[in-house]
Amino acid sequence: MVEAKPDSDFLAGGGEMGERIRGFDWSSTPLGSIAEWPQIMRLRVGLCVKSRFPIIIHWGWPDLTVLYNDAFIRFAGEKHPTLLGRPPFESWPELQPPLGPMLESVLTTAKAALSDDLLLVYDRSGYLEETYYTLSFNPIVLESGKVGGSYSLIDYTTDRVIGECRLRTLRDLAAPHWRGKRN
């Protein structure tokens, strides 16, 4: 276990990703060393790594440096842990069209964005997968009033969406049969 440094105490109790963030060489990224991070960023990253709900933070515009928690690892798939500290669309160029404009809007207007059951087709395990998510992109506003990043909550809704689609299909297939019985 890495010994906690005073400038990274906010990561204590943050599981695997708390340790990875603490041990990462942030000076090689646009974020700079942890000691230089704004207080609001430290607070959000501390909340992120301690949460059991999947969270990803995109910091900086247009650089979009990624930080995430243990619960997000399953969404990262084989991109974990190399996704940490890198731009998201470097790992997932196929996600740029659906997510890029939403992130840009949040990071340039300071207005949150929500997308229910958004279809995302992306490679997380060596092949393209059809997945659905409810995503909430929320601005992280600095003391200066500028937006520093996005704190994003992610709910995996694939099983529910596909289940509902199957039920609709079965209902549609059965409808002519049942209509004939009622008349």
N, C-alpha and C positions, 0 to 999 in steps of 0.2 A: 504494500500500500504506500502511496506517495504521501510524504509528510505535508500537512497543510501549511501553506505560507499565508501570512496575514492578508496579502492581496487576493487570495483565492479562498478564503474562509467561506464565502457565500456558496461555494460548491460542495461543502461538507454534507454528507448524507445524500448525495446526488447519484448514487449507484455507479454503474459502468461509465456512463457518459459524463458524470461529474469528474471522475478520475481522468477520462480521456481529455476533457476540456482543460483540466488542471495541468496535464502533462504535455499538451500540444504546444508547438512553437508558434505562437500567435504573431510574433514579431515579423514572420515571413508573410503575413496576410495584411490586407488593408486595415484590419482591426488594431494592429499593434499589440504590444504586450498587455496582459490582463491588468497590470498596474495602471495602464493608461485608459482603460475603459470607463465611460461615463457611469455614474452611480445608477442611473435608471437602467442601463444595460445590465449591470451586475445584478440588480434586483430581478429583472425579467429572466435572466439566465438561471439565477438561483431558483426561482419559481419553476421554471421549465424542467430542470433536472430532477427536482423533487416530486414533480407531478407523476401520477400513474396514468394520466390521459395523454395520448400522443400529441406532442407539440414540436413544432419546428420554428426556429427563428431565422429570418432572413435579415441580415444587417447591412445597411448601406445601399445607396442607390447611385449608380447602376451596378455596383460591384456584387451585391447580394451574396455575402459570405454566410454560410450555413452553420447553425448550431442546432442540436436536437437532443431529445431525452431517450431514455431506455425504451419507453413505450413506442417510440417512433421507429426503432430498429427494424421491426418486422416489415414496415413499409419501405425502408431503405433496401432490404434484401441484401443481395451480394454487393451493393454499393457501399455498405457499412464495412469498415469505418472510414473509407477514403472520401466519403461525402463531407465529413466534418472539415470545416475551414475552407471549403471551396465553393464556387458558384454552383447553384443547383442545376442550371441548364448545361453546364459542362458535363455533368453525369447523366442528365436526362434531357437531351435536346428536344425530344418528342413532347415534353411538357411545356416548352416555351409558348406555343400558340394558345393553349387554354389558360395557363397560369401567369404568363408574363404580363399581359395587360392588367390583370387584377392586382398583382404585386406593384406594378408601376403606379396604378391609381392610388393605392393605399399609401405608398411611400412618397407620392408627390402632392396628394391632396389632404392627407391626414384623416381620411374618411374610411371607416371599416368596410370590408366587403364580405358578403356571405354568399355561398353557392350551395344549394341543396342537391344532393345526389348527382353531382357532376361526374360525367363519364371521363375517366382518364385511362388512356391506353398507353402503358409504359413498361419498360424493361426493368424489372427488379430482380429477376432470377434467371437471366439468360435468354428470355423470350418475351414478346409483347403480351401483356395481360390486359383483359378488359376488367376494369375496376370502377367502383363508384364511391364517392366520398362526399360528405358534407364538410365544407371548409369555411372557417371563419378567420379572415386575415384582419388583424387589428394593429393600428399604428402604435409605435413606441415613440412618444414625443419627448424630445430633449428639453432641458431647462430653457434653452434658447428659443423654443417654439418650433424648431425644425423637427422633421421626422427622422429618427435614426434607423429604425428598422420595423419589421413586422413580426408580431407574436401570433402564431397561427395554430389554432386548435383544429384537429382532424378527427372526423368520425368515419370509420370504414362502414359503408352501407351496402356493399356489393351483395351480400347474402340476402338482405331484405329486398333490394331492388330486383334481383334475378328471381327470387321467390314470388314476388308480386307479378312479375312478367309471366312466369309459368302458370300461375293461377288464372290470369286473364286469358291466356292461350287456351287452357283447359275449359274455362267458362265459354269462350267463343266457339270451341269445337263442340261442346255439349249443347249449346243454345238451339241449333236447328232440331236436334233430337227432342229436347224438352218442349219446344214450341209445338211440335207435331203432336205430342201427347196431350197437351192442354186443350187443343181445339176440338 
